[in-house]
Amino acid sequence: MDQNVHLKANKLVELNNGNICNRCLGRKFSNMIESSEADGNEEKGKLIREKISIESKKGDEETKCETCNDILFKIDENIKNGNILERIQGKIDYLNLEFDTFLIGSKIPEEILNRDEWLNEALDLDVENIKKEINREIGKLLEKELDKEVDFDNPDIVIMVDLRKLIQENKDNNDDNSQKSESNDLSAIKIRIQINPIFIEGRYRKLIRGIPQTKWPCRKCKGKGCSECGGTGKMYKESVEELISEIFLDKTRGYEAKFHGAGREDIDVKMLGTGRPFVLEIKEPKIRKLDLQKLAKEVNEHSKGKTEYIDLKYTDRKKKAEIKVSSPDTFKIYRALVECEDNISDEQLAKLKERLEKTIIDQQTPQRVAHRRADKIRQREVKELSTKPLTSKKFEMTVKTQGGLYIKELISSDDDRTTPSVSEILGTKAICKELDVIGVG
């Protein structure tokens, strides 16, 4: 043990009036003593105590540790007598939770935390705080007893162990010169479990018109339920989101589902081809392990030909953010039924292809969405375009565009807010009668 540790350890003992437990003594210098010298904070504390020749802290009330207020002794007692495990297991059983990984968090009296940090600053120590010691000890217990793994990055659940009442009641009983019973210790330990969400990605196909992507609250009652919406609180009976969420919430016993799509199509537009990417987030799932292929079949049967969900697989939180971000490489392929006011010739359709293909479109926010979108001019490219005459005034247009281009306005011009447009190039009023998305990439 080097001289620096020796000097600071003596100072630490002095600041605690000689009353410091081996755990606190050891953890304050845990990064300065090699594990080959002593393993674990308690053993490191014993080593330091021997080197600087101070008496051992026993943990009785006359020599209470002034750093942790004997919280580490109380936790050690409640680990050994099974109180902490019993409380955690009881909460898990009550919730009937399925999980493989966990993380421990803890709450202790603020004054203990503040003193612990003050000692670090006073002695210029860069070491873990007392809560990390507590979390590690409880985590080791659960790994062993529950056969589960600690995961610091993406745990299935976070178990919060609130020890504030345990310490307070211990203090009150010491003041009363009475002994705290084991059963009361048990009731003083409070457990809260945070169940982290699961994320499932896939692609959906919307096979009929008239269904929104997500639940659409009633404009009049804002979702509360009124005569106009028939008490449902919704503008539309069903949505792409609800048709899959209902079954997933039932199977996972989750609290809530959130649907995150890679863009969205209008209610009157079909989503065909290979479908649109999405991520379904299930909050607070009690069951996490699902047979996604079997579940996809059940969901598709439930939707009765309105929607279809394919390529379901587990993913992580970052995927939810990724599909929301537009990339210059994102493209959409549309098939539109265009109806014109005047007759259209083959020459005009050839001109349309020549003028629009590989062209940058200046598009001001369409009037129909201006109430919910920023009013600005967006530039998007038409990558490919083909047409197929149907009648003298109707034709089918297939167009591949950069993501974010409004196709209905590309056709109508939206009072010249989109330029160039189909109407402008053909020299006649043109409208989109039907629109299908047939590719998203």
C-alpha positions in Angstrom: 0.0 0.0 0.0 1.6 3.3 -1.1 2.2 6.4 1.1 -0.6 8.3 -0.6 -3.2 5.7 0.5 -1.7 5.7 4.0 -2.0 9.4 4.4 -5.5 9.7 3.0 -6.8 6.7 4.9 -5.6 8.3 8.2 -7.3 11.6 7.2 -10.5 9.7 6.4 -10.5 8.0 9.8 -9.9 11.3 11.4 -12.9 12.9 9.5 -15.1 10.1 10.8 -13.8 10.4 14.4 -12.4 6.9 14.2 -15.9 5.4 13.3 -15.8 4.0 9.8 -16.7 0.5 8.7 -14.3 -1.7 6.6 -16.7 -1.5 3.6 -16.5 2.3 3.5 -12.8 2.3 4.3 -12.1 -0.1 1.5 -14.3 1.4 -1.2 -12.8 4.8 -0.8 -9.5 3.4 -2.0 -10.9 0.6 -4.2 -9.1 1.9 -7.3 -5.8 2.3 -5.5 -5.4 -1.2 -4.1 -4.9 -4.2 -6.4 -7.2 -7.2 -6.1 -4.0 -9.3 -5.6 -3.5 -7.5 -2.3 -7.1 -7.8 -1.2 -10.3 -8.8 -3.0 -13.5 -6.8 -2.4 -14.0 -3.6 -0.5 -14.4 -5.2 2.9 -11.1 -7.1 2.5 -9.5 -3.9 1.3 -10.8 -2.1 4.3 -9.4 -4.7 6.6 -6.0 -4.4 4.9 -5.9 -0.6 5.3 -7.0 -0.9 8.9 -4.1 -3.3 9.6 -1.6 -1.0 7.8 -2.6 2.1 9.7 -3.2 0.3 12.9 -6.7 1.4 13.9 -9.3 -0.7 15.7 -11.9 -2.6 13.8 -15.4 -1.1 13.5 -17.9 -3.7 14.8 -21.1 -2.1 13.7 -22.7 -1.7 17.1 -24.6 1.5 17.9 -21.8 3.0 20.0 -19.4 2.9 17.1 -21.8 3.6 14.2 -20.0 4.3 10.9 -20.2 8.0 10.3 -19.8 7.6 6.6 -22.7 5.2 5.8 -24.6 5.4 9.2 -24.3 1.6 9.2 -26.5 1.3 6.1 -24.1 -1.2 4.7 -24.4 -3.4 7.8 -28.2 -3.2 7.6 -28.2 -4.2 4.0 -25.8 -7.0 4.6 -28.1 -8.3 7.4 -31.1 -8.1 5.2 -29.3 -9.9 2.4 -28.2 -12.7 4.8 -31.7 -13.1 6.4 -33.4 -13.1 3.0 -35.5 -10.0 3.5 -34.4 -8.2 0.4 -34.7 -11.3 -1.8 -38.2 -12.0 -0.4 -39.4 -8.5 -1.1 -38.0 -8.5 -4.7 -39.3 -12.0 -5.4 -42.7 -11.1 -4.0 -43.0 -8.1 -6.3 -41.9 -10.2 -9.3 -44.4 -12.8 -8.4 -47.2 -10.3 -7.9 -46.6 -8.8 -11.4 -46.0 -12.3 -12.8 -43.0 -11.0 -14.7 -41.0 -12.7 -17.4 -37.5 -11.4 -17.8 -33.9 -12.5 -18.4 -31.9 -9.4 -17.5 -32.1 -6.8 -14.8 -30.4 -3.8 -13.3 -30.5 -2.7 -9.6 -31.1 0.9 -8.5 -31.4 2.0 -4.9 -32.6 4.9 -2.8 -30.9 5.8 0.5 -31.2 8.9 2.8 -29.9 12.1 1.1 -27.7 12.9 4.1 -25.7 9.7 3.6 -25.2 10.4 -0.1 -24.2 14.0 0.6 -21.6 13.0 3.3 -20.2 10.3 1.0 -19.7 12.9 -1.8 -18.3 15.5 0.7 -15.6 13.0 1.8 -14.6 12.3 -1.8 -14.2 16.0 -2.4 -12.3 16.6 0.9 -9.8 13.9 0.1 -9.7 14.3 -3.7 -11.0 10.7 -4.2 -12.3 9.6 -7.6 -14.3 6.5 -6.6 -17.8 5.1 -6.9 -20.4 6.4 -4.6 -22.1 4.3 -1.9 -25.1 3.5 -4.0 -23.0 1.6 -6.5 -21.7 -0.6 -3.6 -25.3 -1.3 -2.5 -26.5 -2.0 -6.1 -23.6 -4.4 -6.7 -24.2 -6.4 -3.6 -28.0 -6.7 -4.3 -27.2 -7.5 -7.9 -24.9 -10.3 -7.0 -27.6 -11.8 -4.8 -30.2 -11.8 -7.5 -27.8 -13.2 -10.2 -27.2 -16.1 -7.9 -30.7 -16.7 -6.5 -32.8 -15.9 -9.6 -30.4 -17.2 -12.2 -30.7 -13.9 -14.1 -28.1 -11.6 -15.5 -27.2 -7.9 -14.8 -27.4 -5.8 -17.9 -26.2 -2.2 -17.6 -27.1 -1.2 -21.1 -30.5 -2.7 -22.0 -32.0 -4.6 -19.1 -35.5 -6.1 -19.3 -36.4 -4.6 -15.9 -34.9 -2.1 -13.4 -35.5 -3.1 -9.8 -35.5 0.0 -7.5 -34.8 -0.9 -3.8 -35.9 1.9 -1.5 -34.0 1.6 1.8 -34.8 5.0 3.2 -37.5 3.8 5.6 -35.4 0.9 6.7 -32.6 3.2 7.8 -34.9 5.8 9.3 -36.7 3.1 11.4 -33.4 1.7 12.5 -32.4 5.2 13.6 -35.7 5.8 15.5 -35.4 2.4 17.2 -31.8 3.1 18.3 -33.0 6.4 19.7 -35.7 4.5 21.7 -33.0 2.0 22.9 -35.2 -0.8 21.4 -34.3 -3.6 18.9 -35.9 -3.5 15.4 -37.7 -6.8 14.6 -36.8 -8.7 11.4 -40.5 -8.7 10.3 -40.5 -4.9 10.5 -37.3 -4.7 8.6 -39.0 -6.6 5.8 -41.9 -4.2 5.6 -39.6 -1.2 5.6 -37.9 -2.4 2.4 -39.9 -0.9 -0.6 -39.5 -2.3 -4.1 -40.5 -0.7 -7.4 -40.0 -2.4 -10.7 -39.6 -0.5 -14.0 -40.5 -2.8 -16.9 -38.7 -1.6 -20.0 -40.5 -1.8 -23.3 -40.0 -4.3 -26.1 -39.6 -3.2 -29.7 -40.8 -5.2 -32.7 -40.1 -4.2 -36.3 -41.8 -5.3 -39.4 -43.6 -4.0 -42.5 -47.3 -3.5 -43.0 -49.5 -3.5 -46.0 -52.8 -1.6 -46.0 -55.1 -3.4 -48.4 -58.2 -1.2 -48.3 -58.8 2.5 -48.3 -60.3 4.4 -45.4 -58.0 3.3 -42.6 -55.5 5.7 -40.9 -52.1 4.5 -39.9 -52.6 5.4 -36.2 -55.5 6.0 -33.9 -57.1 9.4 -34.8 -58.9 11.1 -31.8 -62.3 12.7 -32.4 -61.8 16.3 -33.4 -64.8 17.4 -31.3 -64.2 15.6 -28.0 -60.5 15.1 -28.3 -60.8 11.4 -27.5 -63.2 11.6 -24.6 -66.2 10.2 -26.4 -69.2 12.2 -27.7 -72.3 11.8 -29.8 -70.4 12.7 -33.0 -68.0 9.8 -32.6 -70.5 7.4 -31.1 -68.7 7.4 -27.8 -65.5 5.9 -29.2 -63.4 9.0 -29.0 -62.1 8.3 -32.5 -62.6 9.6 -35.9 -62.2 6.2 -37.5 -63.2 2.8 -36.1 -59.9 1.1 -36.8 -56.3 1.9 -37.7 -53.2 0.0 -38.9 -51.8 0.6 -35.3 -54.8 -0.7 -33.5 -55.3 -3.8 -35.6 -51.9 -5.1 -34.5 -51.7 -3.5 -31.1 -54.8 -5.1 -29.6 -53.4 -8.6 -30.0 -49.8 -7.7 -28.9 -51.1 -6.0 -25.8 -53.1 -9.0 -24.9 -50.3 -11.5 -25.5 -47.7 -9.4 -23.6 -50.1 -8.1 -20.9 -48.5 -4.7 -21.8 -49.8 -1.3 -20.6 -49.7 0.6 -23.9 -48.6 0.3 -27.5 -47.0 2.9 -29.7 -46.8 2.6 -33.4 -43.8 4.2 -35.2 -44.0 4.2 -39.0 -41.4 5.2 -41.6 -43.7 8.0 -42.9 -47.4 7.5 -43.5 -49.9 7.4 -46.3 -53.2 9.3 -46.4 -56.3 7.5 -45.2 -57.6 7.0 -48.7 -54.3 5.6 -50.0 -53.5 1.9 -50.0 -50.0 0.7 -48.9 -49.1 -2.2 -51.2 -45.9 -3.9 -52.5 -43.6 -5.1 -49.8 -45.1 -2.8 -47.3 -44.0 0.1 -45.1 -41.5 -0.3 -42.3 -42.7 0.2 -38.8 -41.7 -0.4 -35.2 -44.2 -1.4 -32.5 -43.3 -0.4 -29.0 -45.0 -2.3 -26.2 -44.7 -0.5 -22.8 -44.5 -2.5 -19.6 -44.8 -6.0 -21.1 -45.2 -8.7 -18.4 -44.4 -11.3 -21.1 -41.5 -10.7 -23.4 -40.9 -13.9 -25.3 -43.3 -14.3 -28.2 -43.5 -16.5 -31.2 -43.6 -13.7 -33.7 -44.4 -15.9 -36.8 -47.4 -17.4 -35.0 -48.5 -14.1 -33.7 -48.2 -12.5 -37.2 -50.6 -15.1 -38.5 -53.0 -14.4 -35.8 -52.9 -10.7 -36.3 -53.4 -11.1 -40.1 -56.4 -13.3 -39.5 -57.8 -10.8 -37.0 -57.4 -7.9 -39.5 -59.7 -9.8 -42.0 -58.0 -8.6 -45.2 -57.8 -5.0 -44.2 -54.1 -5.0 -43.2 -51.2 -7.4 -43.3 -48.1 -7.5 -41.1 -44.9 -9.2 -42.4 -41.3 -9.9 -41.4 -41.8 -9.3 -37.7 -38.7 -9.5 -35.5 -37.3 -8.1 -32.3 -35.3 -4.9 -32.5 -34.1 -2.2 -30.1 -34.9 1.4 -29.1 -32.6 3.0 -31.6 -34.5 1.4 -34.5 -37.5 3.5 -33.5 -35.5 6.7 -34.0 -33.9 5.4 -37.2 -37.1 4.9 -39.2 -38.3 8.4 -38.3 -35.2 10.0 -39.9 -35.5 10.9 -43.6 -32.5 10.1 -45.7 -31.6 11.4 -49.2 -31.6 7.7 -50.2 -35.2 7.1 -49.1 -37.6 6.6 -52.0 -41.3 5.8 -52.5 -43.0 4.4 -55.5 -46.6 5.4 -56.2 -49.3 4.3 -58.6 -51.8 7.1 -59.3 -55.1 7.2 -61.3 -55.1 10.6 -62.9 -58.2 12.3 -64.3 -57.9 15.3 -66.5 -60.5 18.0 -67.5 -59.5 17.8 -71.2 -58.4 15.0 -73.5 -54.8 13.9 -73.2 -52.7 12.7 -76.1 -49.8 10.3 -76.2 -47.5 13.2 -77.1 -48.6 15.0 -73.9 -47.8 12.0 -71.8 -44.4 11.6 -73.4 -43.8 15.3 -72.6 -44.9 14.7 -69.0 -42.3 12.0 -68.6 -39.6 14.1 -70.2 -40.3 17.2 -68.0 -40.8 15.4 -64.7 -38.3 12.5 -64.7 -35.1 13.3 -62.8 -36.5 16.7 -62.0 -36.3 18.6 -58.6 -39.8 19.7 -57.5 -40.3 22.8 -55.5 -43.3 22.1 -53.2 -44.7 24.5 -50.7 -46.5 22.8 -47.8 -49.9 21.6 -49.2 -52.9 23.5 -48.1 -54.6 20.4 -46.8 -51.8 19.8 -44.2 -50.8 23.4 -43.6 -52.6 23.3 -40.2 -50.2 20.7 -38.8 -47.0 21.1 -40.9 -44.6 24.0 -41.1 -45.3 26.2 -44.1 -42.1 26.0 -46.1 -40.8 25.0 -49.5 -39.4 21.5 -49.8 -37.3 20.3 -52.7 -37.8 16.6 -53.7 -36.7 14.7 -56.8 -38.8 12.7 -59.2 -36.5 9.8 -60.0 -38.6 7.8 -62.5 -42.0 8.2 -64.2 -44.1 6.1 -66.5 -47.7 6.5 -67.8 -50.4 4.2 -69.2 -53.4 5.7 -71.0 -56.8 4.4 -69.8 -59.3 6.6 -71.5 -59.1 9.9 -73.4 -59.1 11.8 -70.0 -57.6 9.2 -67.7 -54.2 7.6 -67.3 -52.2 5.6 -64.8 -49.0 7.2 -63.6 -46.3 5.2 -61.8 -43.7 7.5 -60.2 -40.6 6.9 -58.0 -39.7 9.9 -55.9 -37.5 11.0 -53.1 -39.3 10.5 -49.8 -41.4 13.4 -48.6 -42.9 14.5 -52.0 -46.7 14.9 -51.9 -48.1 13.1 -54.9 -51.6 14.5 -55.0 -50.2 18.0 -55.2 -47.6 17.0 -57.7 -50.6 16.1 -59.9 -52.9 19.0 -59.1 -50.3 21.8 -58.5 -52.2 22.9 -55.4 -52.9 26.4 -56.8 -49.3 26.6 -58.1 -47.8 25.7 -54.7 -46.1 22.7 -56.4 -44.0 23.4 -59.5 -43.6 21.8 -62.0 -46.7 19.7 -61.8 -48.8 17.4 -64.0 -51.5 20.0 -64.4 -48.9 22.6 -65.4 -47.2 20.4 -68.0 -50.3 19.0 -69.5 -52.0 22.4 -69.6 -55.2 21.2 -68.1 -56.6 20.6 -64.7 -55.6 17.2 -63.4 -56.6 15.5 -60.1 -55.6 12.3 -58.4 -58.6 10.0 -58.2 -56.8 7.1 -56.5 -53.4 6.6 -55.1 -51.5 3.5 -54.0 -48.0 3.3 -52.5 -46.4 0.3 -54.1 -42.9 0.6 -52.8 -41.0 2.0 -49.8 -37.2 1.8 -49.8 
